[in-house]
């Protein structure tokens, strides 16, 4: 019997990362708990943990996004 692929994602991972970036920006790393991220994004912890293993991984991904966007803006100006 063939295993099903599961339910499709009902949220956009990029949107979650933008939300996480905003939370970290406003509150800082220490004050941004998983509960804060869940409330801000409207996602359950299981959805978040399917994308990232822990808060640190979310923070690093958000930081990478921030740096990539900054570099992209700089390159476009030149």
mmCIF file of the N, C-alpha and C atoms, coordinates in Angstrom:
data_MODEL
# 
_entry.id   MODEL 
# 
loop_
_atom_site.group_PDB 
_atom_site.id 
_atom_site.type_symbol 
_atom_site.label_atom_id 
_atom_site.label_alt_id 
_atom_site.label_comp_id 
_atom_site.label_asym_id 
_atom_site.label_entity_id 
_atom_site.label_seq_id 
_atom_site.pdbx_PDB_ins_code 
_atom_site.Cartn_x 
_atom_site.Cartn_y 
_atom_site.Cartn_z 
_atom_site.occupancy 
_atom_site.B_iso_or_equiv 
_atom_site.pdbx_formal_charge 
_atom_site.auth_seq_id 
_atom_site.auth_comp_id 
_atom_site.auth_asym_id 
_atom_site.auth_atom_id 
_atom_site.pdbx_PDB_model_num 
ATOM 1   N N  . UNK A 1 1  ? 0.839  -1.180 0.000  1.00 0.00 ? 1  UNK A N  1 
ATOM 2   C CA . UNK A 1 1  ? 0.000  0.000  0.000  1.00 0.00 ? 1  UNK A CA 1 
ATOM 3   C C  . UNK A 1 1  ? 0.885  1.244  0.000  1.00 0.00 ? 1  UNK A C  1 
ATOM 4   N N  . UNK A 1 2  ? 0.542  2.190  -0.811 1.00 0.00 ? 2  UNK A N  1 
ATOM 5   C CA . UNK A 1 2  ? 1.326  3.419  -0.947 1.00 0.00 ? 2  UNK A CA 1 
ATOM 6   C C  . UNK A 1 2  ? 1.016  4.383  0.191  1.00 0.00 ? 2  UNK A C  1 
ATOM 7   N N  . UNK A 1 3  ? 2.049  4.926  0.802  1.00 0.00 ? 3  UNK A N  1 
ATOM 8   C CA . UNK A 1 3  ? 1.869  5.898  1.885  1.00 0.00 ? 3  UNK A CA 1 
ATOM 9   C C  . UNK A 1 3  ? 1.434  7.232  1.303  1.00 0.00 ? 3  UNK A C  1 
ATOM 10  N N  . UNK A 1 4  ? 0.524  7.889  1.979  1.00 0.00 ? 4  UNK A N  1 
ATOM 11  C CA . UNK A 1 4  ? 0.072  9.197  1.506  1.00 0.00 ? 4  UNK A CA 1 
ATOM 12  C C  . UNK A 1 4  ? 1.099  10.268 1.869  1.00 0.00 ? 4  UNK A C  1 
ATOM 13  N N  . UNK A 1 5  ? 1.064  11.331 1.138  1.00 0.00 ? 5  UNK A N  1 
ATOM 14  C CA . UNK A 1 5  ? 2.008  12.425 1.359  1.00 0.00 ? 5  UNK A CA 1 
ATOM 15  C C  . UNK A 1 5  ? 1.595  13.297 2.540  1.00 0.00 ? 5  UNK A C  1 
ATOM 16  N N  . UNK A 1 6  ? 0.416  13.078 3.081  1.00 0.00 ? 6  UNK A N  1 
ATOM 17  C CA . UNK A 1 6  ? -0.050 13.906 4.188  1.00 0.00 ? 6  UNK A CA 1 
ATOM 18  C C  . UNK A 1 6  ? -0.815 15.102 3.681  1.00 0.00 ? 6  UNK A C  1 
ATOM 19  N N  . UNK A 1 7  ? -1.293 15.876 4.630  1.00 0.00 ? 7  UNK A N  1 
ATOM 20  C CA . UNK A 1 7  ? -2.036 17.076 4.259  1.00 0.00 ? 7  UNK A CA 1 
ATOM 21  C C  . UNK A 1 7  ? -1.094 18.136 3.722  1.00 0.00 ? 7  UNK A C  1 
ATOM 22  N N  . UNK A 1 8  ? -1.554 18.888 2.733  1.00 0.00 ? 8  UNK A N  1 
ATOM 23  C CA . UNK A 1 8  ? -0.709 19.990 2.251  1.00 0.00 ? 8  UNK A CA 1 
ATOM 24  C C  . UNK A 1 8  ? -0.625 21.086 3.311  1.00 0.00 ? 8  UNK A C  1 
ATOM 25  N N  . UNK A 1 9  ? 0.446  21.826 3.279  1.00 0.00 ? 9  UNK A N  1 
ATOM 26  C CA . UNK A 1 9  ? 0.606  22.940 4.216  1.00 0.00 ? 9  UNK A CA 1 
ATOM 27  C C  . UNK A 1 9  ? -0.486 23.962 3.988  1.00 0.00 ? 9  UNK A C  1 
ATOM 28  N N  . UNK A 1 10 ? -1.045 24.433 5.065  1.00 0.00 ? 10 UNK A N  1 
ATOM 29  C CA . UNK A 1 10 ? -2.109 25.428 4.979  1.00 0.00 ? 10 UNK A CA 1 
ATOM 30  C C  . UNK A 1 10 ? -1.576 26.815 5.332  1.00 0.00 ? 10 UNK A C  1 
ATOM 31  N N  . UNK A 1 11 ? -0.262 26.971 5.330  1.00 0.00 ? 11 UNK A N  1 
ATOM 32  C CA . UNK A 1 11 ? 0.343  28.249 5.646  1.00 0.00 ? 11 UNK A CA 1 
ATOM 33  C C  . UNK A 1 11 ? 1.583  28.420 4.790  1.00 0.00 ? 11 UNK A C  1 
ATOM 34  N N  . UNK A 1 12 ? 2.033  29.635 4.694  1.00 0.00 ? 12 UNK A N  1 
ATOM 35  C CA . UNK A 1 12 ? 3.208  29.948 3.893  1.00 0.00 ? 12 UNK A CA 1 
ATOM 36  C C  . UNK A 1 12 ? 4.425  30.046 4.813  1.00 0.00 ? 12 UNK A C  1 
ATOM 37  N N  . UNK A 1 13 ? 5.416  29.180 4.644  1.00 0.00 ? 13 UNK A N  1 
ATOM 38  C CA . UNK A 1 13 ? 6.614  29.245 5.489  1.00 0.00 ? 13 UNK A CA 1 
ATOM 39  C C  . UNK A 1 13 ? 7.329  30.593 5.422  1.00 0.00 ? 13 UNK A C  1 
ATOM 40  N N  . UNK A 1 14 ? 7.275  31.243 4.278  1.00 0.00 ? 14 UNK A N  1 
ATOM 41  C CA . UNK A 1 14 ? 7.917  32.551 4.133  1.00 0.00 ? 14 UNK A CA 1 
ATOM 42  C C  . UNK A 1 14 ? 7.206  33.598 4.990  1.00 0.00 ? 14 UNK A C  1 
ATOM 43  N N  . UNK A 1 15 ? 5.900  33.503 5.044  1.00 0.00 ? 15 UNK A N  1 
ATOM 44  C CA . UNK A 1 15 ? 5.124  34.423 5.879  1.00 0.00 ? 15 UNK A CA 1 
ATOM 45  C C  . UNK A 1 15 ? 5.469  34.209 7.350  1.00 0.00 ? 15 UNK A C  1 
ATOM 46  N N  . UNK A 1 16 ? 5.607  32.940 7.745  1.00 0.00 ? 16 UNK A N  1 
ATOM 47  C CA . UNK A 1 16 ? 5.988  32.663 9.128  1.00 0.00 ? 16 UNK A CA 1 
ATOM 48  C C  . UNK A 1 16 ? 7.351  33.269 9.438  1.00 0.00 ? 16 UNK A C  1 
ATOM 49  N N  . UNK A 1 17 ? 8.289  33.112 8.532  1.00 0.00 ? 17 UNK A N  1 
ATOM 50  C CA . UNK A 1 17 ? 9.633  33.639 8.773  1.00 0.00 ? 17 UNK A CA 1 
ATOM 51  C C  . UNK A 1 17 ? 9.609  35.164 8.880  1.00 0.00 ? 17 UNK A C  1 
ATOM 52  N N  . UNK A 1 18 ? 8.800  35.818 8.076  1.00 0.00 ? 18 UNK A N  1 
ATOM 53  C CA . UNK A 1 18 ? 8.658  37.278 8.189  1.00 0.00 ? 18 UNK A CA 1 
ATOM 54  C C  . UNK A 1 18 ? 8.067  37.664 9.538  1.00 0.00 ? 18 UNK A C  1 
ATOM 55  N N  . UNK A 1 19 ? 7.088  36.905 9.995  1.00 0.00 ? 19 UNK A N  1 
ATOM 56  C CA . UNK A 1 19 ? 6.481  37.153 11.303 1.00 0.00 ? 19 UNK A CA 1 
ATOM 57  C C  . UNK A 1 19 ? 7.505  36.952 12.413 1.00 0.00 ? 19 UNK A C  1 
ATOM 58  N N  . UNK A 1 20 ? 8.276  35.892 12.315 1.00 0.00 ? 20 UNK A N  1 
ATOM 59  C CA . UNK A 1 20 ? 9.309  35.611 13.314 1.00 0.00 ? 20 UNK A CA 1 
ATOM 60  C C  . UNK A 1 20 ? 10.346 36.732 13.335 1.00 0.00 ? 20 UNK A C  1 
ATOM 61  N N  . UNK A 1 21 ? 10.754 37.186 12.175 1.00 0.00 ? 21 UNK A N  1 
ATOM 62  C CA . UNK A 1 21 ? 11.728 38.274 12.093 1.00 0.00 ? 21 UNK A CA 1 
ATOM 63  C C  . UNK A 1 21 ? 11.210 39.517 12.802 1.00 0.00 ? 21 UNK A C  1 
ATOM 64  N N  . UNK A 1 22 ? 9.943  39.833 12.585 1.00 0.00 ? 22 UNK A N  1 
ATOM 65  C CA . UNK A 1 22 ? 9.333  40.991 13.230 1.00 0.00 ? 22 UNK A CA 1 
ATOM 66  C C  . UNK A 1 22 ? 9.312  40.816 14.752 1.00 0.00 ? 22 UNK A C  1 
ATOM 67  N N  . UNK A 1 23 ? 8.977  39.610 15.215 1.00 0.00 ? 23 UNK A N  1 
ATOM 68  C CA . UNK A 1 23 ? 8.952  39.348 16.662 1.00 0.00 ? 23 UNK A CA 1 
ATOM 69  C C  . UNK A 1 23 ? 10.351 39.511 17.260 1.00 0.00 ? 23 UNK A C  1 
ATOM 70  N N  . UNK A 1 24 ? 11.347 38.930 16.631 1.00 0.00 ? 24 UNK A N  1 
ATOM 71  C CA . UNK A 1 24 ? 12.715 39.043 17.138 1.00 0.00 ? 24 UNK A CA 1 
ATOM 72  C C  . UNK A 1 24 ? 13.176 40.503 17.121 1.00 0.00 ? 24 UNK A C  1 
ATOM 73  N N  . UNK A 1 25 ? 12.794 41.229 16.079 1.00 0.00 ? 25 UNK A N  1 
ATOM 74  C CA . UNK A 1 25 ? 13.185 42.637 15.953 1.00 0.00 ? 25 UNK A CA 1 
ATOM 75  C C  . UNK A 1 25 ? 12.573 43.463 17.081 1.00 0.00 ? 25 UNK A C  1 
ATOM 76  N N  . UNK A 1 26 ? 11.296 43.230 17.377 1.00 0.00 ? 26 UNK A N  1 
ATOM 77  C CA . UNK A 1 26 ? 10.597 44.019 18.385 1.00 0.00 ? 26 UNK A CA 1 
ATOM 78  C C  . UNK A 1 26 ? 10.944 43.624 19.813 1.00 0.00 ? 26 UNK A C  1 
ATOM 79  N N  . UNK A 1 27 ? 11.077 42.328 20.068 1.00 0.00 ? 27 UNK A N  1 
ATOM 80  C CA . UNK A 1 27 ? 11.227 41.849 21.443 1.00 0.00 ? 27 UNK A CA 1 
ATOM 81  C C  . UNK A 1 27 ? 12.639 41.396 21.799 1.00 0.00 ? 27 UNK A C  1 
ATOM 82  N N  . UNK A 1 28 ? 13.437 41.080 20.785 1.00 0.00 ? 28 UNK A N  1 
ATOM 83  C CA . UNK A 1 28 ? 14.751 40.514 21.040 1.00 0.00 ? 28 UNK A CA 1 
ATOM 84  C C  . UNK A 1 28 ? 14.657 38.992 21.143 1.00 0.00 ? 28 UNK A C  1 
ATOM 85  N N  . UNK A 1 29 ? 15.800 38.353 21.075 1.00 0.00 ? 29 UNK A N  1 
ATOM 86  C CA . UNK A 1 29 ? 15.833 36.887 21.074 1.00 0.00 ? 29 UNK A CA 1 
ATOM 87  C C  . UNK A 1 29 ? 15.310 36.306 22.381 1.00 0.00 ? 29 UNK A C  1 
ATOM 88  N N  . UNK A 1 30 ? 15.799 36.796 23.510 1.00 0.00 ? 30 UNK A N  1 
ATOM 89  C CA . UNK A 1 30 ? 15.426 36.228 24.807 1.00 0.00 ? 30 UNK A CA 1 
ATOM 90  C C  . UNK A 1 30 ? 13.933 36.335 25.091 1.00 0.00 ? 30 UNK A C  1 
ATOM 91  N N  . UNK A 1 31 ? 13.331 37.452 24.752 1.00 0.00 ? 31 UNK A N  1 
ATOM 92  C CA . UNK A 1 31 ? 11.917 37.676 25.072 1.00 0.00 ? 31 UNK A CA 1 
ATOM 93  C C  . UNK A 1 31 ? 10.960 37.054 24.058 1.00 0.00 ? 31 UNK A C  1 
ATOM 94  N N  . UNK A 1 32 ? 11.487 36.583 22.940 1.00 0.00 ? 32 UNK A N  1 
ATOM 95  C CA . UNK A 1 32 ? 10.641 35.944 21.935 1.00 0.00 ? 32 UNK A CA 1 
ATOM 96  C C  . UNK A 1 32 ? 10.623 34.448 22.188 1.00 0.00 ? 32 UNK A C  1 
ATOM 97  N N  . UNK A 1 33 ? 9.568  33.999 22.817 1.00 0.00 ? 33 UNK A N  1 
ATOM 98  C CA . UNK A 1 33 ? 9.416  32.569 23.114 1.00 0.00 ? 33 UNK A CA 1 
ATOM 99  C C  . UNK A 1 33 ? 8.671  31.883 21.971 1.00 0.00 ? 33 UNK A C  1 
ATOM 100 N N  . UNK A 1 34 ? 8.641  30.574 22.020 1.00 0.00 ? 34 UNK A N  1 
ATOM 101 C CA . UNK A 1 34 ? 7.858  29.832 21.030 1.00 0.00 ? 34 UNK A CA 1 
ATOM 102 C C  . UNK A 1 34 ? 6.388  30.211 21.157 1.00 0.00 ? 34 UNK A C  1 
ATOM 103 N N  . UNK A 1 35 ? 5.924  30.473 22.375 1.00 0.00 ? 35 UNK A N  1 
ATOM 104 C CA . UNK A 1 35 ? 4.534  30.891 22.578 1.00 0.00 ? 35 UNK A CA 1 
ATOM 105 C C  . UNK A 1 35 ? 4.262  32.222 21.873 1.00 0.00 ? 35 UNK A C  1 
ATOM 106 N N  . UNK A 1 36 ? 5.215  33.136 21.935 1.00 0.00 ? 36 UNK A N  1 
ATOM 107 C CA . UNK A 1 36 ? 5.078  34.423 21.237 1.00 0.00 ? 36 UNK A CA 1 
ATOM 108 C C  . UNK A 1 36 ? 4.996  34.196 19.729 1.00 0.00 ? 36 UNK A C  1 
ATOM 109 N N  . UNK A 1 37 ? 5.860  33.330 19.216 1.00 0.00 ? 37 UNK A N  1 
ATOM 110 C CA . UNK A 1 37 ? 5.864  33.036 17.782 1.00 0.00 ? 37 UNK A CA 1 
ATOM 111 C C  . UNK A 1 37 ? 4.568  32.363 17.353 1.00 0.00 ? 37 UNK A C  1 
ATOM 112 N N  . UNK A 1 38 ? 4.064  31.472 18.187 1.00 0.00 ? 38 UNK A N  1 
ATOM 113 C CA . UNK A 1 38 ? 2.797  30.797 17.886 1.00 0.00 ? 38 UNK A CA 1 
ATOM 114 C C  . UNK A 1 38 ? 1.645  31.794 17.846 1.00 0.00 ? 38 UNK A C  1 
ATOM 115 N N  . UNK A 1 39 ? 1.602  32.674 18.825 1.00 0.00 ? 39 UNK A N  1 
ATOM 116 C CA . UNK A 1 39 ? 0.519  33.661 18.889 1.00 0.00 ? 39 UNK A CA 1 
ATOM 117 C C  . UNK A 1 39 ? 0.595  34.634 17.710 1.00 0.00 ? 39 UNK A C  1 
ATOM 118 N N  . UNK A 1 40 ? 1.782  35.117 17.412 1.00 0.00 ? 40 UNK A N  1 
ATOM 119 C CA . UNK A 1 40 ? 1.948  36.090 16.337 1.00 0.00 ? 40 UNK A CA 1 
ATOM 120 C C  . UNK A 1 40 ? 1.628  35.493 14.961 1.00 0.00 ? 40 UNK A C  1 
ATOM 121 N N  . UNK A 1 41 ? 1.994  34.230 14.774 1.00 0.00 ? 41 UNK A N  1 
ATOM 122 C CA . UNK A 1 41 ? 1.796  33.596 13.472 1.00 0.00 ? 41 UNK A CA 1 
ATOM 123 C C  . UNK A 1 41 ? 0.444  32.903 13.348 1.00 0.00 ? 41 UNK A C  1 
ATOM 124 N N  . UNK A 1 42 ? -0.161 32.583 14.490 1.00 0.00 ? 42 UNK A N  1 
ATOM 125 C CA . UNK A 1 42 ? -1.405 31.832 14.464 1.00 0.00 ? 42 UNK A CA 1 
ATOM 126 C C  . UNK A 1 42 ? -1.213 30.360 14.174 1.00 0.00 ? 42 UNK A C  1 
ATOM 127 N N  . UNK A 1 43 ? 0.032  29.893 14.266 1.00 0.00 ? 43 UNK A N  1 
ATOM 128 C CA . UNK A 1 43 ? 0.343  28.494 13.976 1.00 0.00 ? 43 UNK A CA 1 
ATOM 129 C C  . UNK A 1 43 ? 0.494  27.686 15.253 1.00 0.00 ? 43 UNK A C  1 
ATOM 130 N N  . UNK A 1 44 ? 0.196  26.416 15.155 1.00 0.00 ? 44 UNK A N  1 
ATOM 131 C CA . UNK A 1 44 ? 0.417  25.496 16.262 1.00 0.00 ? 44 UNK A CA 1 
ATOM 132 C C  . UNK A 1 44 ? 1.896  25.128 16.314 1.00 0.00 ? 44 UNK A C  1 
ATOM 133 N N  . UNK A 1 45 ? 2.344  24.720 17.473 1.00 0.00 ? 45 UNK A N  1 
ATOM 134 C CA . UNK A 1 45 ? 3.758  24.367 17.635 1.00 0.00 ? 45 UNK A CA 1 
ATOM 135 C C  . UNK A 1 45 ? 4.175  23.250 16.681 1.00 0.00 ? 45 UNK A C  1 
ATOM 136 N N  . UNK A 1 46 ? 3.285  22.292 16.422 1.00 0.00 ? 46 UNK A N  1 
ATOM 137 C CA . UNK A 1 46 ? 3.626  21.180 15.529 1.00 0.00 ? 46 UNK A CA 1 
ATOM 138 C C  . UNK A 1 46 ? 3.964  21.690 14.125 1.00 0.00 ? 46 UNK A C  1 
ATOM 139 N N  . UNK A 1 47 ? 3.236  22.688 13.651 1.00 0.00 ? 47 UNK A N  1 
ATOM 140 C CA . UNK A 1 47 ? 3.518  23.267 12.327 1.00 0.00 ? 47 UNK A CA 1 
ATOM 141 C C  . UNK A 1 47 ? 4.886  23.938 12.304 1.00 0.00 ? 47 UNK A C  1 
ATOM 142 N N  . UNK A 1 48 ? 5.184  24.661 13.356 1.00 0.00 ? 48 UNK A N  1 
ATOM 143 C CA . UNK A 1 48 ? 6.467  25.364 13.433 1.00 0.00 ? 48 UNK A CA 1 
ATOM 144 C C  . UNK A 1 48 ? 7.614  24.365 13.528 1.00 0.00 ? 48 UNK A C  1 
ATOM 145 N N  . UNK A 1 49 ? 7.450  23.339 14.363 1.00 0.00 ? 49 UNK A N  1 
ATOM 146 C CA . UNK A 1 49 ? 8.516  22.356 14.548 1.00 0.00 ? 49 UNK A CA 1 
ATOM 147 C C  . UNK A 1 49 ? 8.736  21.484 13.320 1.00 0.00 ? 49 UNK A C  1 
ATOM 148 N N  . UNK A 1 50 ? 7.775  21.435 12.405 1.00 0.00 ? 50 UNK A N  1 
ATOM 149 C CA . UNK A 1 50 ? 8.005  20.733 11.138 1.00 0.00 ? 50 UNK A CA 1 
ATOM 150 C C  . UNK A 1 50 ? 8.968  21.511 10.254 1.00 0.00 ? 50 UNK A C  1 
ATOM 151 N N  . UNK A 1 51 ? 8.989  22.830 10.447 1.00 0.00 ? 51 UNK A N  1 
ATOM 152 C CA . UNK A 1 51 ? 9.882  23.687 9.667  1.00 0.00 ? 51 UNK A CA 1 
ATOM 153 C C  . UNK A 1 51 ? 11.246 23.856 10.324 1.00 0.00 ? 51 UNK A C  1 
ATOM 154 N N  . UNK A 1 52 ? 11.246 24.041 11.636 1.00 0.00 ? 52 UNK A N  1 
ATOM 155 C CA . UNK A 1 52 ? 12.476 24.351 12.377 1.00 0.00 ? 52 UNK A CA 1 
ATOM 156 C C  . UNK A 1 52 ? 12.521 23.531 13.661 1.00 0.00 ? 52 UNK A C  1 
ATOM 157 N N  . UNK A 1 53 ? 13.706 23.033 14.010 1.00 0.00 ? 53 UNK A N  1 
ATOM 158 C CA . UNK A 1 53 ? 13.798 22.187 15.212 1.00 0.00 ? 53 UNK A CA 1 
ATOM 159 C C  . UNK A 1 53 ? 13.670 22.944 16.531 1.00 0.00 ? 53 UNK A C  1 
ATOM 160 N N  . UNK A 1 54 ? 13.998 24.252 16.520 1.00 0.00 ? 54 UNK A N  1 
ATOM 161 C CA . UNK A 1 54 ? 13.953 25.012 17.768 1.00 0.00 ? 54 UNK A CA 1 
ATOM 162 C C  . UNK A 1 54 ? 13.988 26.511 17.480 1.00 0.00 ? 54 UNK A C  1 
ATOM 163 N N  . UNK A 1 55 ? 13.875 27.299 18.529 1.00 0.00 ? 55 UNK A N  1 
ATOM 164 C CA . UNK A 1 55 ? 13.842 28.756 18.396 1.00 0.00 ? 55 UNK A CA 1 
ATOM 165 C C  . UNK A 1 55 ? 15.135 29.278 17.778 1.00 0.00 ? 55 UNK A C  1 
ATOM 166 N N  . UNK A 1 56 ? 16.244 28.707 18.135 1.00 0.00 ? 56 UNK A N  1 
ATOM 167 C CA . UNK A 1 56 ? 17.531 29.159 17.592 1.00 0.00 ? 56 UNK A CA 1 
ATOM 168 C C  . UNK A 1 56 ? 17.555 29.023 16.064 1.00 0.00 ? 56 UNK A C  1 
ATOM 169 N N  . UNK A 1 57 ? 17.050 27.913 15.556 1.00 0.00 ? 57 UNK A N  1 
ATOM 170 C CA . UNK A 1 57 ? 17.015 27.697 14.104 1.00 0.00 ? 57 UNK A CA 1 
ATOM 171 C C  . UNK A 1 57 ? 16.117 28.719 13.422 1.00 0.00 ? 57 UNK A C  1 
ATOM 172 N N  . UNK A 1 58 ? 15.008 29.058 14.066 1.00 0.00 ? 58 UNK A N  1 
ATOM 173 C CA . UNK A 1 58 ? 14.113 30.083 13.520 1.00 0.00 ? 58 UNK A CA 1 
ATOM 174 C C  . UNK A 1 58 ? 14.835 31.423 13.488 1.00 0.00 ? 58 UNK A C  1 
ATOM 175 N N  . UNK A 1 59 ? 15.520 31.748 14.588 1.00 0.00 ? 59 UNK A N  1 
ATOM 176 C CA . UNK A 1 59 ? 16.246 33.005 14.677 1.00 0.00 ? 59 UNK A CA 1 
ATOM 177 C C  . UNK A 1 59 ? 17.317 33.096 13.586 1.00 0.00 ? 59 UNK A C  1 
ATOM 178 N N  . UNK A 1 60 ? 18.071 32.031 13.407 1.00 0.00 ? 60 UNK A N  1 
ATOM 179 C CA . UNK A 1 60 ? 19.135 32.038 12.401 1.00 0.00 ? 60 UNK A CA 1 
ATOM 180 C C  . UNK A 1 60 ? 18.566 32.171 10.990 1.00 0.00 ? 60 UNK A C  1 
ATOM 181 N N  . UNK A 1 61 ? 17.451 31.515 10.720 1.00 0.00 ? 61 UNK A N  1 
ATOM 182 C CA . UNK A 1 61 ? 16.815 31.632 9.406  1.00 0.00 ? 61 UNK A CA 1 
ATOM 183 C C  . UNK A 1 61 ? 16.299 33.052 9.193  1.00 0.00 ? 61 UNK A C  1 
ATOM 184 N N  . UNK A 1 62 ? 15.707 33.640 10.219 1.00 0.00 ? 62 UNK A N  1 
ATOM 185 C CA . UNK A 1 62 ? 15.210 35.012 10.120 1.00 0.00 ? 62 UNK A CA 1 
ATOM 186 C C  . UNK A 1 62 ? 16.367 35.996 9.920  1.00 0.00 ? 62 UNK A C  1 
ATOM 187 N N  . UNK A 1 63 ? 17.451 35.786 10.643 1.00 0.00 ? 63 UNK A N  1 
ATOM 188 C CA . UNK A 1 63 ? 18.629 36.638 10.501 1.00 0.00 ? 63 UNK A CA 1 
ATOM 189 C C  . UNK A 1 63 ? 19.217 36.517 9.095  1.00 0.00 ? 63 UNK A C  1 
ATOM 190 N N  . UNK A 1 64 ? 19.261 35.302 8.572  1.00 0.00 ? 64 UNK A N  1 
ATOM 191 C CA . UNK A 1 64 ? 19.771 35.093 7.211  1.00 0.00 ? 64 UNK A CA 1 
ATOM 192 C C  . UNK A 1 64 ? 18.882 35.818 6.202  1.00 0.00 ? 64 UNK A C  1 
ATOM 193 N N  . UNK A 1 65 ? 17.585 35.736 6.397  1.00 0.00 ? 65 UNK A N  1 
ATOM 194 C CA . UNK A 1 65 ? 16.644 36.435 5.512  1.00 0.00 ? 65 UNK A CA 1 
ATOM 195 C C  . UNK A 1 65 ? 16.905 37.937 5.553  1.00 0.00 ? 65 UNK A C  1 
ATOM 196 N N  . UNK A 1 66 ? 17.070 38.474 6.749  1.00 0.00 ? 66 UNK A N  1 
ATOM 197 C CA . UNK A 1 66 ? 17.325 39.909 6.926  1.00 0.00 ? 66 UNK A CA 1 
ATOM 198 C C  . UNK A 1 66 ? 18.609 40.319 6.194  1.00 0.00 ? 66 UNK A C  1 
ATOM 199 N N  . UNK A 1 67 ? 19.657 39.538 6.350  1.00 0.00 ? 67 UNK A N  1 
ATOM 200 C CA . UNK A 1 67 ? 20.934 39.856 5.695  1.00 0.00 ? 67 UNK A CA 1 
ATOM 201 C C  . UNK A 1 67 ? 20.816 39.732 4.179  1.00 0.00 ? 67 UNK A C  1 
ATOM 202 N N  . UNK A 1 68 ? 20.150 38.687 3.697  1.00 0.00 ? 68 UNK A N  1 
ATOM 203 C CA . UNK A 1 68 ? 19.980 38.507 2.256  1.00 0.00 ? 68 UNK A CA 1 
ATOM 204 C C  . UNK A 1 68 ? 19.206 39.661 1.640  1.00 0.00 ? 68 UNK A C  1 
ATOM 205 N N  . UNK A 1 69 ? 18.149 40.113 2.322  1.00 0.00 ? 69 UNK A N  1 
ATOM 206 C CA . UNK A 1 69 ? 17.365 41.231 1.802  1.00 0.00 ? 69 UNK A CA 1 
ATOM 207 C C  . UNK A 1 69 ? 18.179 42.516 1.791  1.00 0.00 ? 69 UNK A C  1 
ATOM 208 N N  . UNK A 1 70 ? 19.004 42.716 2.811  1.00 0.00 ? 70 UNK A N  1 
ATOM 209 C CA . UNK A 1 70 ? 19.864 43.894 2.843  1.00 0.00 ? 70 UNK A CA 1 
ATOM 210 C C  . UNK A 1 70 ? 20.870 43.893 1.714  1.00 0.00 ? 70 UNK A C  1 
ATOM 211 N N  . UNK A 1 71 ? 21.460 42.760 1.466  1.00 0.00 ? 71 UNK A N  1 
ATOM 212 C CA . UNK A 1 71 ? 22.428 42.631 0.357  1.00 0.00 ? 71 UNK A CA 1 
ATOM 213 C C  . UNK A 1 71 ? 21.731 42.864 -0.971 1.00 0.00 ? 71 UNK A C  1 
ATOM 214 N N  . UNK A 1 72 ? 20.538 42.301 -1.106 1.00 0.00 ? 72 UNK A N  1 
ATOM 215 C CA . UNK A 1 72 ? 19.778 42.460 -2.357 1.00 0.00 ? 72 UNK A CA 1 
ATOM 216 C C  . UNK A 1 72 ? 19.455 43.938 -2.604 1.00 0.00 ? 72 UNK A C  1 
ATOM 217 N N  . UNK A 1 73 ? 19.061 44.655 -1.575 1.00 0.00 ? 73 UNK A N  1 
ATOM 218 C CA . UNK A 1 73 ? 18.762 46.084 -1.724 1.00 0.00 ? 73 UNK A CA 1 
ATOM 219 C C  . UNK A 1 73 ? 20.018 46.865 -2.118 1.00 0.00 ? 73 UNK A C  1 
ATOM 220 N N  . UNK A 1 74 ? 21.144 46.514 -1.524 1.00 0.00 ? 74 UNK A N  1 
ATOM 221 C CA . UNK A 1 74 ? 22.388 47.188 -1.817 1.00 0.00 ? 74 UNK A CA 1 
ATOM 222 C C  . UNK A 1 74 ? 22.822 46.949 -3.256 1.00 0.00 ? 74 UNK A C  1 
ATOM 223 N N  . UNK A 1 75 ? 22.700 45.719 -3.730 1.00 0.00 ? 75 UNK A N  1 
ATOM 224 C CA . UNK A 1 75 ? 23.099 45.383 -5.091 1.00 0.00 ? 75 UNK A CA 1 
ATOM 225 C C  . UNK A 1 75 ? 22.203 46.085 -6.101 1.00 0.00 ? 75 UNK A C  1 
ATOM 226 N N  . UNK A 1 76 ? 20.912 46.194 -5.806 1.00 0.00 ? 76 UNK A N  1 
ATOM 227 C CA . UNK A 1 76 ? 19.983 46.852 -6.732 1.00 0.00 ? 76 UNK A CA 1 
ATOM 228 C C  . UNK A 1 76 ? 20.273 48.331 -6.895 1.00 0.00 ? 76 UNK A C  1 
ATOM 229 N N  . UNK A 1 77 ? 20.781 48.955 -5.839 1.00 0.00 ? 77 UNK A N  1 
ATOM 230 C CA . UNK A 1 77 ? 21.092 50.397 -5.896 1.00 0.00 ? 77 UNK A CA 1 
ATOM 231 C C  . UNK A 1 77 ? 22.318 50.678 -6.757 1.00 0.00 ? 77 UNK A C  1 
ATOM 232 N N  . UNK A 1 78 ? 23.209 49.735 -6.828 1.00 0.00 ? 78 UNK A N  1 
ATOM 233 C CA . UNK A 1 78 ? 24.472 49.955 -7.575 1.00 0.00 ? 78 UNK A CA 1 
ATOM 234 C C  . UNK A 1 78 ? 24.346 49.592 -9.028 1.00 0.00 ? 78 UNK A C  1 
# 
